[in-house]
């Protein structure tokens, strides 16, 4: 720590000035100066209050916009879920149809073979082959 000359105070003991502070405190406190500072502080507080109110209104507007967009997103998600359900049902129906088609093919193929053999037997009997 470095010491300041003549005061005996350290450099760390001096208050740091933030950028928000308008001016350092005067050495002598005159009533007019204090009143001017109070009036200036009231003006600053009033302007900050209006800025805060504007920011609150902006946040409310953004929240309202997000709410409507979230509603739209919920509708889209619901439509997507319905489409997925329809696709699942269609796949299940196609699977059943495929199984039914395989069974129908086997029955028809057996009927064609039986009819062919029967027709062959009738023809063989007609030609007196047996």
TORSEKOL-973803 format. One record per residue (C-alpha): residue number from 1; residue in three letters; x, y, z. Coordinates in nm, 4 decimals. Example, Ala and Ser with C-alpha at 12.3 -4.5 7.8 and 13.67 -1.06 7.14 Angstrom:
2
ATOM; 1; ala; 1.2300; -0.4500; 0.7800;
ATOM; 2; ser; 1.3670; -0.1060; 0.7140;
REM end
This chain:
130
ATOM; 1; unk; 0.0000; 0.0000; 0.0000;
ATOM; 2; unk; 0.1264; 0.3410; -0.0818;
ATOM; 3; unk; 0.0904; 0.6312; 0.1556;
ATOM; 4; unk; -0.0159; 0.9767; 0.0519;
ATOM; 5; unk; 0.2086; 1.2637; 0.1506;
ATOM; 6; unk; 0.1134; 1.4727; 0.4444;
ATOM; 7; unk; -0.2157; 1.2968; 0.5296;
ATOM; 8; unk; -0.0921; 0.9678; 0.6670;
ATOM; 9; unk; -0.3821; 0.7886; 0.4919;
ATOM; 10; unk; -0.3378; 0.4934; 0.2624;
ATOM; 11; unk; -0.4412; 0.4894; -0.1008;
ATOM; 12; unk; -0.7008; 0.2187; -0.0265;
ATOM; 13; unk; -0.8820; 0.4339; 0.2273;
ATOM; 14; unk; -0.9887; 0.6983; -0.0256;
ATOM; 15; unk; -1.3342; 0.6394; -0.1687;
ATOM; 16; unk; -1.3403; 0.5598; -0.5370;
ATOM; 17; unk; -1.5599; 0.7743; -0.7562;
ATOM; 18; unk; -1.8103; 0.5777; -0.9627;
ATOM; 19; unk; -1.9101; 0.7078; -1.3060;
ATOM; 20; unk; -2.2699; 0.7642; -1.1817;
ATOM; 21; unk; -2.1650; 1.0323; -0.9313;
ATOM; 22; unk; -2.2246; 1.3753; -1.0840;
ATOM; 23; unk; -1.9750; 1.5725; -0.8801;
ATOM; 24; unk; -1.7745; 1.5239; -0.5611;
ATOM; 25; unk; -1.9055; 1.6765; -0.2398;
ATOM; 26; unk; -1.7888; 2.0312; -0.1802;
ATOM; 27; unk; -1.5615; 2.1171; 0.1087;
ATOM; 28; unk; -1.8129; 2.3592; 0.2563;
ATOM; 29; unk; -2.1775; 2.2671; 0.2764;
ATOM; 30; unk; -2.3777; 2.5745; 0.1764;
ATOM; 31; unk; -2.7573; 2.5442; 0.1941;
ATOM; 32; unk; -2.8056; 2.6675; -0.1640;
ATOM; 33; unk; -2.5631; 2.4094; -0.2950;
ATOM; 34; unk; -2.7331; 2.1308; -0.1000;
ATOM; 35; unk; -3.0738; 2.2387; -0.2312;
ATOM; 36; unk; -2.9428; 2.2428; -0.5878;
ATOM; 37; unk; -2.8051; 1.8931; -0.5400;
ATOM; 38; unk; -3.1386; 1.7732; -0.3999;
ATOM; 39; unk; -3.3307; 1.9242; -0.6910;
ATOM; 40; unk; -3.0894; 1.7640; -0.9388;
ATOM; 41; unk; -3.1239; 1.4284; -0.7607;
ATOM; 42; unk; -3.5031; 1.4552; -0.7781;
ATOM; 43; unk; -3.4841; 1.5226; -1.1520;
ATOM; 44; unk; -3.2503; 1.2262; -1.1973;
ATOM; 45; unk; -3.4833; 1.0027; -0.9975;
ATOM; 46; unk; -3.7825; 1.1176; -1.2042;
ATOM; 47; unk; -3.6041; 1.0458; -1.5318;
ATOM; 48; unk; -3.4902; 0.7054; -1.4057;
ATOM; 49; unk; -3.8451; 0.6257; -1.2956;
ATOM; 50; unk; -3.9795; 0.7004; -1.6430;
ATOM; 51; unk; -3.7050; 0.4863; -1.7969;
ATOM; 52; unk; -3.7920; 0.2009; -1.5610;
ATOM; 53; unk; -4.1607; 0.2358; -1.6501;
ATOM; 54; unk; -4.0750; 0.2209; -2.0220;
ATOM; 55; unk; -3.8635; -0.0884; -1.9647;
ATOM; 56; unk; -4.1447; -0.2537; -1.7690;
ATOM; 57; unk; -4.3880; -0.1771; -2.0528;
ATOM; 58; unk; -4.1413; -0.3202; -2.3054;
ATOM; 59; unk; -4.1068; -0.6382; -2.0996;
ATOM; 60; unk; -4.4868; -0.6692; -2.0808;
ATOM; 61; unk; -4.5119; -0.6269; -2.4586;
ATOM; 62; unk; -4.2434; -0.8870; -2.5157;
ATOM; 63; unk; -4.4191; -1.1223; -2.2750;
ATOM; 64; unk; -4.7456; -1.0730; -2.4633;
ATOM; 65; unk; -4.5710; -1.1416; -2.7939;
ATOM; 66; unk; -4.4030; -1.4487; -2.6509;
ATOM; 67; unk; -4.7334; -1.5703; -2.5190;
ATOM; 68; unk; -4.8973; -1.5442; -2.8627;
ATOM; 69; unk; -4.5982; -1.7094; -3.0271;
ATOM; 70; unk; -4.6040; -1.9826; -2.7629;
ATOM; 71; unk; -4.9722; -2.0375; -2.8416;
ATOM; 72; unk; -4.8853; -2.0707; -3.2103;
ATOM; 73; unk; -4.6041; -2.3114; -3.1260;
ATOM; 74; unk; -4.8411; -2.5181; -2.9107;
ATOM; 75; unk; -5.0877; -2.5379; -3.2008;
ATOM; 76; unk; -4.8129; -2.6467; -3.4378;
ATOM; 77; unk; -4.6869; -2.9058; -3.1901;
ATOM; 78; unk; -5.0415; -3.0387; -3.1486;
ATOM; 79; unk; -5.0840; -3.0654; -3.5253;
ATOM; 80; unk; -4.7524; -3.2474; -3.5524;
ATOM; 81; unk; -4.8573; -3.4910; -3.2793;
ATOM; 82; unk; -5.1861; -3.5571; -3.4632;
ATOM; 83; unk; -4.9944; -3.6173; -3.7861;
ATOM; 84; unk; -4.7609; -3.8590; -3.6062;
ATOM; 85; unk; -5.0616; -4.0454; -3.4641;
ATOM; 86; unk; -5.2152; -4.0691; -3.8126;
ATOM; 87; unk; -4.8880; -4.2045; -3.9529;
ATOM; 88; unk; -4.8708; -4.4660; -3.6743;
ATOM; 89; unk; -5.2301; -4.5730; -3.7447;
ATOM; 90; unk; -5.1579; -4.5897; -4.1180;
ATOM; 91; unk; -4.8512; -4.8062; -4.0560;
ATOM; 92; unk; -5.0543; -5.0404; -3.8356;
ATOM; 93; unk; -5.3259; -5.0600; -4.1030;
ATOM; 94; unk; -5.0673; -5.1328; -4.3732;
ATOM; 95; unk; -4.9173; -5.4081; -4.1586;
ATOM; 96; unk; -5.2614; -5.5684; -4.1145;
ATOM; 97; unk; -5.3300; -5.5297; -4.4867;
ATOM; 98; unk; -4.9969; -5.6914; -4.5713;
ATOM; 99; unk; -5.0709; -5.9878; -4.3456;
ATOM; 100; unk; -5.4196; -6.0204; -4.4958;
ATOM; 101; unk; -5.2772; -5.9931; -4.8485;
ATOM; 102; unk; -5.0262; -6.2699; -4.7764;
ATOM; 103; unk; -5.3054; -6.4932; -4.6462;
ATOM; 104; unk; -5.5239; -6.4106; -4.9470;
ATOM; 105; unk; -5.2350; -6.4851; -5.1850;
ATOM; 106; unk; -5.1779; -6.8258; -5.0272;
ATOM; 107; unk; -5.5471; -6.9109; -5.0508;
ATOM; 108; unk; -5.5713; -6.7940; -5.4144;
ATOM; 109; unk; -5.2485; -6.9701; -5.5119;
ATOM; 110; unk; -5.3787; -7.2923; -5.3553;
ATOM; 111; unk; -5.7104; -7.2502; -5.5385;
ATOM; 112; unk; -5.5317; -7.1980; -5.8738;
ATOM; 113; unk; -5.3176; -7.5074; -5.8211;
ATOM; 114; unk; -5.6231; -7.7114; -5.7190;
ATOM; 115; unk; -5.8220; -7.5891; -6.0195;
ATOM; 116; unk; -5.5318; -7.6666; -6.2543;
ATOM; 117; unk; -5.4900; -8.0169; -6.1163;
ATOM; 118; unk; -5.8659; -8.0764; -6.1325;
ATOM; 119; unk; -5.8807; -7.9513; -6.4930;
ATOM; 120; unk; -5.5827; -8.1730; -6.5772;
ATOM; 121; unk; -5.7574; -8.4730; -6.4233;
ATOM; 122; unk; -6.0770; -8.4020; -6.6213;
ATOM; 123; unk; -5.8712; -8.3689; -6.9418;
ATOM; 124; unk; -5.6798; -8.6901; -6.8683;
ATOM; 125; unk; -6.0075; -8.8734; -6.8109;
ATOM; 126; unk; -6.1465; -8.7274; -7.1328;
ATOM; 127; unk; -5.8435; -8.8519; -7.3294;
ATOM; 128; unk; -5.8807; -9.1878; -7.1611;
ATOM; 129; unk; -5.5373; -9.1691; -7.0073;
ATOM; 130; unk; -5.6606; -9.3373; -6.6923;
REM end
